[in-house]
Amino acid sequence: MNKLCEDDIEFKYSKHLTMTTYSHTVYRDERFKIQKENITKRDGHGWVGSTKTYYFIDNCPKEFTKLEELIKEWNTKYDYDEETTEVTWIKVIKEKH
């Protein structure tokens, strides 16, 4: 099967923004075009409160609060196990520069 599962995802740090009352951190997996955003409450004096996590798929207007929901949507949108589709792997050889 060619279904996305949690072990396939490799979120890498993308960017971070710290404000007085919130901290916003973004992680991406460019291979699957998905994003995780952590928003953490702050009090401006170093105290950090609870964190909320949101997940997004590129070009999809939905917002997900659980990774399982994102995976389910991704597999629905990009299901490569349909009878009318076929996965073809291509090997590319390039000269080193």
PABASE-739786 format. One record per residue (C-alpha): residue number from 1; chain; x negated, y negated, z negated. Coordinates in steps of 0.25 Angstrom, whole numbers, plus 5000, padded with zeros to 4 digits. Each point is the difference from the previous one (the first is absolute). Layout:
BEGIN
(NUM,'A',(X,Y,Z)),
...
***
This chain:
BEGIN
(1,'A',(5000,5000,5000)),
(2,'A',(4996,4986,5003)),
(3,'A',(5007,4993,4988)),
(4,'A',(4993,4990,4991)),
(5,'A',(4998,5004,4986)),
(6,'A',(4995,4992,4988)),
(7,'A',(4986,5007,5001)),
(8,'A',(4998,4994,5014)),
(9,'A',(5001,4986,4996)),
(10,'A',(4987,4992,4997)),
(11,'A',(5003,4986,4995)),
(12,'A',(4989,4991,5001)),
(13,'A',(4999,4986,4993)),
(14,'A',(5003,4989,5010)),
(15,'A',(5002,4987,4992)),
(16,'A',(5003,4994,4986)),
(17,'A',(5006,4987,4996)),
(18,'A',(5000,4996,4985)),
(19,'A',(5010,4989,4996)),
(20,'A',(5003,4995,4986)),
(21,'A',(5013,5008,4998)),
(22,'A',(4997,5012,5010)),
(23,'A',(4989,5008,5006)),
(24,'A',(5003,5006,5014)),
(25,'A',(4991,5011,5006)),
(26,'A',(5002,5007,5013)),
(27,'A',(4995,5013,5005)),
(28,'A',(5001,5006,5014)),
(29,'A',(4999,5013,5008)),
(30,'A',(4998,4995,5014)),
(31,'A',(5001,5015,5005)),
(32,'A',(5014,5001,4997)),
(33,'A',(5003,4985,5000)),
(34,'A',(5005,4999,4986)),
(35,'A',(4998,4990,4988)),
(36,'A',(5001,5001,4985)),
(37,'A',(5001,4987,4992)),
(38,'A',(4999,4999,4985)),
(39,'A',(5005,4987,4993)),
(40,'A',(4996,4998,4986)),
(41,'A',(5006,4990,4990)),
(42,'A',(4990,4991,4993)),
(43,'A',(5001,4990,4989)),
(44,'A',(4988,4991,5005)),
(45,'A',(4991,5003,4988)),
(46,'A',(4995,5014,5005)),
(47,'A',(5012,5008,4995)),
(48,'A',(5005,5010,5010)),
(49,'A',(5014,5005,5000)),
(50,'A',(5008,5011,5007)),
(51,'A',(4997,5003,5015)),
(52,'A',(5010,5002,5011)),
(53,'A',(4996,5008,5012)),
(54,'A',(5006,4998,5014)),
(55,'A',(4997,5008,5013)),
(56,'A',(5002,4996,5014)),
(57,'A',(4999,5006,5014)),
(58,'A',(4996,4991,5011)),
(59,'A',(5011,4995,5009)),
(60,'A',(5011,5006,4991)),
(61,'A',(5008,4989,4992)),
(62,'A',(5002,5010,4988)),
(63,'A',(4993,4998,4987)),
(64,'A',(4998,5013,4991)),
(65,'A',(4997,5001,4985)),
(66,'A',(4996,5014,5001)),
(67,'A',(4989,5007,5008)),
(68,'A',(5009,5012,5003)),
(69,'A',(5011,4991,5006)),
(70,'A',(4990,4994,5009)),
(71,'A',(4995,5013,5004)),
(72,'A',(5014,5005,5003)),
(73,'A',(5002,4988,5009)),
(74,'A',(4987,5001,5007)),
(75,'A',(5003,5015,5003)),
(76,'A',(5013,4996,5006)),
(77,'A',(4995,4989,5008)),
(78,'A',(4987,5007,5005)),
(79,'A',(5005,5015,5001)),
(80,'A',(4990,5007,5009)),
(81,'A',(5007,5014,4998)),
(82,'A',(5011,4997,5009)),
(83,'A',(5002,5010,5012)),
(84,'A',(4999,4988,5010)),
(85,'A',(4986,4995,4995)),
(86,'A',(4986,5005,5000)),
(87,'A',(4988,4996,4992)),
(88,'A',(4987,5000,5009)),
(89,'A',(4987,4998,4994)),
(90,'A',(4989,4992,5009)),
(91,'A',(4985,5001,4997)),
(92,'A',(4993,4987,5004)),
(93,'A',(4985,5000,5001)),
(94,'A',(4993,4986,5000)),
(95,'A',(4986,4996,5001)),
(96,'A',(4994,4994,4987)),
(97,'A',(4996,4985,5001)),
***
